[in-house]
């Protein structure tokens, strides 16, 4: 019987779970596509029908949509500069402010307080309880 050894590099262990989730999602997406194609053939209808469909709903909130996209890109870029904890506290707070729409002193304090507690809690649970490194 061969001796099977698994080498785990602790500094890279946070990359394992996202890869597993990615491949599960790819497999599930394939299943959904196959089911949709088979159902369309069975009902003898078009696979894609875009009549009456719109990409955006009427009167959508442009500030929240584009603000979210900008904050997400900045978060990904600045995570390498600031590190996971500082970048997460900053950007979760900014997301809270963006979606709450309130800019008072108390509102800012609450938003960043919540983001600090949430980030440190996630960091503690994953890092110390589950021993999963975070970026």
C-alpha positions, 0 to 999 in steps of 0.5 A: 500500500503506497504511503499517501501524504498531503502537504498543506501550505498554511499560507495558501490554505485559503485558496482551497475552499474557493476552488472547491466552491468554484468547481461545484458552481461550474457543475451546477451551472452545467446541470442547469443549462442542460435542464433548460435546453432539454425543457426548451426542446420538450416544449418546442420553444426558443431557448432564449426569448428576450422580447419584453425583457430589459437589462435594467428595471425602470428608475433603478438607482444608478448611484448604488449600482455604479457605486457598488461596482467602483467600491468593489474594484477599489476593495480588491485593489486596496486589499493588497495594499491595506491588508484584509482587516483594514480594507474590509473595515473601510469598504464594508463601512463605505458599502453601509453608507452607500446603501443607508444613504445617511452621512451623519456623525452617528451614522458613520460611527455605527457603519464603521463600528459594525464593519469593524466588529463584523470583520474582526469576528469573521477573521477570528472565526475563520483564522482561529476556530477553523484555521483557514487563512484569509487574504 
